């Protein structure tokens, strides 16, 4: 049985052909993720989530035969390289980082909510309080110095120093 018979072509694949494609694609995906770096799973920013979603969507097409196998691998490789280049540029140039990764926004400071940042981000006072409860195990802003919406969408809370 040759490679053509093992891989098949088009959308009419046998169970064995799809299984072989999935087996090979698993290792290709692993290599691509290793090259991209573990930040794509650790940071969870929109910049990283886009790569994860698109990789899954594109590579799945190669497994099920909706697109040619090697074309999907090539497309995925280009996405990973672009992601890696943008990540490196963002490390060196703050303005690139702001464009591709976004910025953090203070939501609560000096005893006041920042209504403008809350409106821009779609974060409510209840969302801020959820962050306070999760991080400080408190239901009061008395212990909060600052609450910030981070680039990954999480609300981080800085506690007032107790003397």
N, C-alpha and C positions, 0 to 999 in steps of 0.2 A: 504494500500500500504506500503510495507516494504522498508527498506533502500536499498536493492538490486535493487528493481524496481525503486526507486527514482534516484539512482546513475547510474544504468546500468553498463555495462562492455564492454570492447573492443571499437572498433571505430564506431560501429553502434548504436549511441545514438539518442534518440528522442530529440525533441526541449526542452521538459520539463527536461529531464535528463541533458542535457548540461547546461540549465539555472540553475538548482540546483547545479551542479558542479561549475559553475562560481560564484554563490552566496557564496557558502562555501569557495571557493578558494580566493575570495576577502578578507574575514576576516582572513584567514590563512596568506595571503600575507601581510596584514596590520600588523599582529602580528610579522611576520618575519622582516619586515622593522623597526618596533618599536624596536625590539631586536637589530637589526644591528646598529641602530642609524641614526640620520638624516644627518650625515656627508656624507653618500653615495650620497645624492642629493646636498649637499652644496659645497663640495670640488671639485667634478667633475674631480678627477684624474683618470688615467687609472685603478688603483687599485679599485676604487669605481665603475667606469663604467662597469667593468667586472662583478661585482656582479649584477648590475641592469640588464644588458643584459642577463646574464645566468639565473637569476631568472625568467625573462619574458619568455625565451625560454623553460625552464624546466617546470614551472608551467602551461604554456599554453598546454603542452602535456597532463597534467592531466585533464584539462577542456574538451578538444576535444576527449579524450579517446585514444590517440595515445600511451600512457603509463599508467600503473595502477595508479590510483589516489593517494593512500597512498605511493606508491614508489616515486612519483614525489615530494610529500610533504617532505618525508624523505630526498631525495637528496637536495632539496632546503634548508632544515634545516641544513644539513651538510655544504653547501656552506656558509650560514650565520655565522655559528659557526666558520668555518675556517677564514672567513673575520674578525670576531670580535677578534679572537685570534691573527691574524697577526697585526691588528690595535693596540692591547694592547702591543704586543711585539715591534712594531715600536715606540710606545710612550716611552718605557723603553730603547731601544737600537737603537741608531742612525743608525748603519750599517743595521739593519733590515729595517728601514724606507727608507733608500737609495735603497735597493733592491726592496721592494714592492711598494713604492710610487714614487721613482725617486728622482732627484735633480733639483734644479733651476740652470739656467745657465745665466751668464751675457752675453748679446749680444752687448751692447754698453756701454763703460766706458771711461772716460777721453778723450772725443772727438774722440774715435776710435771704429769702429766695431770690434767685436771679430769674425773673419772669421772662425776660427776653430769651435767654438760653433755653429755658424750659419750653417756650413756645417753638423755637427753632427745632429742638430735638424731639418734641412730642412727649416729653417726660413730665408726669404729673407730680404733685406734692406727695401723693400716695406712693408713687414709684420711688421717690427719694426716701420716704419713711420705710419702705421695704428694704432698701439698702442699709439703712440705719439698724433695723431689726436684725438683718442677716449678719452684719459685720460687728456691731457693738452689743447685740442682744439687749437692745433698749428700745423703748417706744417713745423716747423723748429726744428732742433736739438740744436739750440742755448740755449734753455731753459732746455735741458735734461742733467742731471748729469749721469744717468744710466738707461738702459733698460734691463729688466731681463725676460727670459722665465721661468715662474713659473711651478711647477709640474703639474698643471692642464691644461697647454697648453696656458695660457693667457700670453700676454706680459704686464708686469707692468712697469711703467715709474716713475722714481724719478726725480723730478724737481730741477734745480739749485736754490739755495736760492738767492733771490734778496735782495741786501743790501740797 
